[in-house]
Amino acid sequence: MPETNPCMDCGACCACFRASFYWGEADDCTPGGVPVGMTADLTDFRRVMRGTDQKEPRCIALMGTVGTRVHCAIYDRRSSICRSFQPSWAEDIPNEWCDRARLAWSLPPLTPDIWTAPRDFPKAA
């Protein structure tokens, strides 16, 4: 496993797709859930992360520069749709949606070796 997840220098999925989820996942219903202030109503039963329901989506919780260095401001409180999104080859299978998002940001698709090859990352302070 690389020292740091390759998603930490990507973020393309958070700036490519709409992130909608069941309204009960938000913290006004579920303690420790998705911060309701970062969501908008989508339907009577679904919410969407602010910023992802527009022509050029970018999740309000995405911090940093796509393709360089990113992180999710609410990682421990992210929705089920975000938790279930698997980067290509992380579980030994490709993910067409991950590949599409990366290509939309002019990033090459991930390959199986990214999860096994040692990578040189700056150490956290």
C-alpha positions in Angstrom: 0.0 0.0 0.0 1.4 3.4 -0.8 2.2 5.8 2.1 -0.6 8.1 1.0 -3.7 7.2 -0.9 -3.5 8.5 -4.6 -6.8 10.1 -4.1 -5.1 12.7 -1.9 -3.5 14.1 -5.1 -6.6 13.8 -7.2 -10.1 14.9 -6.0 -11.5 14.6 -9.5 -14.6 12.6 -8.4 -15.5 15.4 -6.0 -15.2 18.0 -8.8 -17.0 15.9 -11.5 -20.2 14.3 -10.1 -23.2 15.2 -8.1 -23.1 13.8 -4.6 -26.7 13.1 -3.5 -27.8 10.9 -0.6 -30.7 10.1 1.7 -31.7 13.1 3.7 -31.4 11.1 7.0 -27.6 11.0 6.7 -27.4 14.7 7.6 -26.5 15.8 11.1 -30.0 17.4 11.7 -31.2 13.8 11.7 -28.1 11.7 12.5 -25.6 12.9 15.1 -22.2 13.1 13.5 -23.7 12.9 10.0 -23.1 15.1 7.0 -23.2 18.8 8.1 -26.6 19.9 6.9 -25.2 23.4 6.2 -23.1 21.9 3.4 -26.1 20.3 1.8 -29.2 21.4 -0.2 -32.5 19.7 -0.7 -32.7 17.8 -3.9 -36.0 16.0 -3.5 -38.3 15.3 -0.6 -36.0 12.4 0.4 -32.6 13.3 -1.0 -30.0 15.9 -0.3 -27.0 17.0 -2.4 -23.7 18.3 -1.3 -23.5 22.0 -2.2 -21.5 22.7 -5.2 -22.1 19.3 -6.9 -25.5 20.1 -8.4 -24.3 22.5 -11.0 -22.8 22.5 -14.5 -19.2 22.5 -13.3 -19.5 20.6 -10.0 -17.2 20.9 -7.1 -18.1 19.7 -3.6 -18.1 22.4 -0.9 -16.1 20.0 1.3 -13.3 19.5 -1.2 -10.2 21.4 -0.1 -7.1 22.0 -2.2 -6.3 21.9 -5.9 -7.7 19.0 -8.0 -4.8 17.0 -9.4 -2.3 18.4 -7.0 -3.2 17.9 -3.3 -6.7 17.7 -1.9 -8.6 16.5 1.1 -12.2 16.3 2.3 -13.1 18.7 5.1 -15.7 16.3 6.4 -14.0 13.0 5.6 -15.2 11.3 8.8 -18.7 12.7 8.3 -19.0 12.1 4.5 -22.1 10.6 3.0 -22.7 7.0 2.0 -22.3 7.8 -1.7 -18.8 9.2 -1.0 -17.9 6.3 1.2 -19.0 3.8 -1.4 -17.0 5.4 -4.3 -13.9 3.2 -4.9 -11.0 4.5 -6.9 -9.8 2.4 -9.8 -7.9 -0.7 -8.7 -8.1 0.0 -5.0 -10.0 -3.3 -4.6 -8.3 -5.0 -7.6 -11.0 -3.8 -10.1 -11.2 -0.8 -12.3 -13.8 1.9 -11.7 -15.1 3.5 -15.0 -16.4 6.5 -13.0 -13.1 7.2 -11.4 -11.4 6.9 -14.8 -14.0 9.3 -16.3 -13.5 11.9 -13.5 -9.7 11.8 -13.8 -9.9 12.1 -17.6 -12.2 15.1 -17.2 -9.4 16.8 -15.2 -6.7 15.6 -17.7 -5.4 13.1 -15.2 -4.4 9.6 -16.4 -6.5 6.7 -15.1 -5.1 4.9 -12.0 -3.4 1.6 -12.7 -3.1 -1.5 -10.5 0.5 -0.7 -9.6 -0.4 2.6 -8.0 -1.6 0.6 -5.0 1.6 -1.4 -4.6 4.4 0.9 -5.8 6.2 2.9 -3.2 5.6 6.6 -3.6 7.6 9.6 -2.4 5.2 11.8 -0.4 6.0 14.6 2.0 5.7 13.5 5.6 2.9 15.0 7.7 4.0 17.4 10.4 
